[in-house]
Amino acid sequence: MIENDNNKKDSDFSLPLVAHDDLSTASVKPDTESHDDSVDNSNEIMNSDGNPQQSYPTVQQSDRADIAKQIDTINTIIQTTSETLTALQNGFESKIKYDASKERIIDSLHKELQSYRDGLHLKILRPIFFDLMGMHDDVTNLLKHNQPLDNESDTTTRLRKNLVSFQETIESVLEKHGVIAYNEPGEKFFPQRQRALRVELTNDPNKDQIICERIRKGFEYDSKILQPETVVLYKYTNANKSS
């Protein structure tokens, strides 16, 4: 009985038999896991709270050189682009200044040409203008010295109307070329635009330098007087002083 009990105790403490392959696998696996844990724990960085921080890959020296080279390339492209934009801006500004200067020159030349053309127009047509104005004055004299009569014939009346119409036609032709016939408004003598053919003496001081009669119309071209209006002018004289 004692022997059997001893044998039973030995059997209770005996290890189960493991196959050769299972034994080798079981013996290697714990070593591998413990090695991985040691590696992982060695790479972890603890922060101030005791928690592991996120780890970042280590940048190699060759990678740093490539990054620096790429940054230099980008800086070069930016600098080149900036220089190109500056050159374009300067070119645009120069072009704008050139166009403005050219436009001023063209405007100046156009004004000079217009002035020359106007002067040339007057220079060429001036003799014709004065011939027409002389004809206009002649018709005025004819009408003045042939006033309507009470017993005049119908032929004379029609002739006078034709002369008036012819005179108006002359004024229309002159006006078409820029020459305007005028009678200065008002009764006061205006020496810049009128000419006194003769004077009529008067003892009324209120009539001094007042127009007595209008003889011929004046003519102007582009605000330039070609022929002043011809008038008869009152002139005040003191009869008692002269006697």
C-alpha positions in Angstrom: 0.0 0.0 0.0 2.8 2.4 0.8 4.5 1.6 -2.5 1.3 2.2 -4.4 0.8 5.5 -2.7 4.3 6.6 -3.6 3.7 5.6 -7.2 0.5 7.6 -7.2 2.3 10.7 -5.9 5.0 10.4 -8.5 2.3 10.1 -11.1 0.6 13.3 -9.9 3.8 15.3 -10.2 4.9 13.9 -13.5 4.9 16.3 -16.6 3.0 15.3 -19.7 5.0 14.1 -22.5 5.3 16.5 -25.4 6.3 15.6 -28.9 9.6 16.8 -30.3 8.1 19.2 -32.8 5.7 20.7 -30.2 8.5 21.2 -27.8 10.7 23.0 -30.2 7.8 25.3 -31.1 6.8 26.0 -27.6 10.4 26.8 -26.5 10.9 29.3 -29.5 7.6 31.2 -29.3 8.0 32.7 -25.9 11.4 34.0 -26.8 10.2 35.7 -29.9 7.3 37.5 -28.2 9.5 38.7 -25.4 12.0 40.0 -28.0 9.3 41.9 -29.9 8.0 43.4 -26.7 11.5 44.6 -25.8 11.9 46.2 -29.2 8.6 47.9 -29.1 9.1 49.2 -25.6 12.5 50.5 -26.6 11.1 52.6 -29.4 8.3 54.2 -27.3 8.9 57.8 -26.0 7.1 58.7 -22.9 5.6 62.2 -22.5 5.2 64.2 -19.2 1.9 62.4 -18.4 3.6 59.0 -18.6 1.9 58.1 -21.9 3.8 57.1 -24.9 4.3 59.8 -27.6 3.9 59.2 -31.3 7.2 58.2 -32.8 8.4 59.7 -36.2 10.7 58.0 -38.7 14.3 59.1 -38.6 15.4 61.3 -41.6 18.6 60.0 -43.1 21.4 62.3 -44.3 20.7 61.5 -47.9 17.0 62.4 -47.5 18.0 65.7 -46.0 20.2 66.6 -48.9 17.4 65.7 -51.4 15.0 67.9 -49.5 17.4 70.8 -49.4 18.0 70.5 -53.1 14.3 70.5 -53.8 13.9 73.6 -51.7 16.7 75.4 -53.6 15.0 74.4 -56.8 11.7 75.9 -55.7 13.4 79.1 -54.5 15.1 79.4 -57.9 11.8 79.0 -59.7 10.1 81.6 -57.4 13.0 84.1 -58.0 12.9 83.5 -61.8 9.1 84.0 -61.8 9.4 87.2 -59.7 12.0 88.6 -62.1 9.9 87.7 -65.1 6.8 89.4 -63.6 8.9 92.5 -62.8 10.2 92.6 -66.3 6.6 92.3 -67.7 5.4 95.0 -65.4 8.2 97.3 -66.5 7.4 96.5 -70.1 3.7 97.3 -69.7 4.5 100.6 -68.0 6.9 101.6 -70.7 4.3 100.6 -73.4 1.6 102.7 -71.6 3.9 105.7 -71.4 4.9 105.3 -75.0 1.2 105.0 -76.1 0.3 108.1 -74.0 3.2 110.1 -75.5 2.3 108.9 -79.0 -1.3 109.9 -78.5 -0.3 113.4 -77.4 1.9 113.8 -80.4 -0.9 112.6 -82.7 -3.3 115.1 -81.1 -0.8 117.9 -81.5 -0.2 117.0 -85.1 -3.9 116.8 -85.8 -4.5 120.2 -84.3 -1.7 121.7 -86.3 -3.0 120.1 -89.5 -6.5 121.3 -88.7 -5.2 124.8 -88.1 -3.1 124.7 -91.3 -6.1 123.3 -93.3 -8.4 126.1 -92.0 -5.8 128.7 -92.8 -5.2 127.2 -96.2 -9.0 127.1 -96.8 -9.3 130.8 -96.0 -6.2 131.6 -98.0 -7.5 129.8 -101.1 -11.1 131.1 -100.9 -10.3 134.6 -99.6 -10.4 136.3 -103.0 -13.7 134.6 -103.8 -15.1 135.6 -100.4 -14.2 139.3 -101.0 -15.7 139.2 -104.5 -19.0 137.8 -103.2 -19.0 140.3 -100.3 -18.4 143.1 -102.9 -21.3 141.9 -104.9 -23.4 141.8 -101.8 -22.5 145.4 -101.1 -23.4 146.4 -104.7 -26.8 144.9 -104.4 -27.3 146.7 -101.1 -26.5 150.0 -102.8 -28.9 149.3 -105.6 -31.7 148.6 -103.2 -30.9 151.7 -101.1 -31.0 154.0 -104.1 -34.1 152.4 -105.6 -36.6 152.7 -102.8 -40.2 151.5 -103.6 -42.4 154.2 -105.1 -46.1 154.5 -104.8 -46.7 154.4 -108.6 -43.9 152.1 -109.7 -44.6 149.3 -112.1 -44.9 145.6 -111.4 -41.7 145.0 -113.3 -39.8 147.3 -110.9 -41.3 145.6 -107.9 -40.4 142.1 -109.2 -36.8 143.3 -110.0 -36.4 144.6 -106.5 -37.6 141.3 -105.1 -35.2 139.4 -107.3 -32.3 141.6 -106.1 -33.3 140.8 -102.5 -33.4 137.1 -103.3 -30.1 137.3 -105.1 -28.5 139.0 -102.0 -29.8 136.3 -99.7 -28.4 133.7 -102.1 -24.9 135.3 -101.8 -25.2 135.2 -98.0 -26.2 131.5 -98.2 -23.1 130.7 -100.4 -20.8 132.5 -98.0 -22.3 130.9 -95.0 -21.8 127.4 -96.5 -18.1 128.1 -96.5 -18.0 129.5 -93.0 -18.5 133.2 -93.7 -21.3 134.8 -91.7 -23.0 138.1 -92.5 -23.9 140.1 -89.4 -25.5 143.4 -88.1 -24.1 144.2 -84.6 -27.1 144.3 -82.2 -27.8 147.5 -80.3 -27.4 151.1 -81.3 -24.1 151.8 -79.5 -21.1 152.0 -81.8 -18.7 149.0 -81.4 -15.4 149.9 -83.1 -14.0 146.3 -82.9 -16.7 145.1 -85.2 -18.0 148.3 -86.9 -16.6 151.0 -89.1 -17.9 154.6 -89.3 -18.3 155.7 -92.9 -19.1 159.2 -91.9 -20.5 161.1 -88.9 -23.6 163.2 -88.4 -23.2 166.0 -86.0 -25.8 166.4 -83.3 -26.3 168.8 -80.3 -27.9 166.0 -78.3 -25.3 164.5 -75.9 -27.4 161.4 -75.6 -26.8 160.5 -79.3 -23.1 160.7 -79.1 -21.5 157.5 -80.5 -24.9 156.2 -81.4 -25.5 154.6 -84.8 -27.5 156.9 -87.1 -27.7 154.6 -90.2 -26.5 151.1 -91.2 -24.9 151.1 -94.6 -23.5 147.6 -95.2 -23.4 144.3 -93.3 -20.3 143.0 -91.8 -18.8 139.5 -92.5 -16.7 137.2 -90.2 -15.0 133.9 -90.7 -14.2 131.7 -87.7 -14.6 134.7 -85.3 -12.2 136.7 -87.5 -13.6 139.9 -89.0 -13.2 139.9 -92.8 -15.2 143.1 -93.3 -16.6 145.2 -90.4 -20.1 146.5 -90.5 -20.3 150.0 -92.1 -22.4 152.6 -90.3 -23.1 156.3 -90.1 -22.4 157.6 -86.6 -23.7 160.5 -84.6 -21.2 162.8 -83.0 -22.1 165.3 -80.4 -21.1 168.9 -80.8 -21.8 171.9 -78.6 -23.2 174.6 -81.0 -23.0 177.4 -78.4 -19.4 176.6 -77.7 -18.5 176.7 -81.4 -20.3 180.0 -81.9 
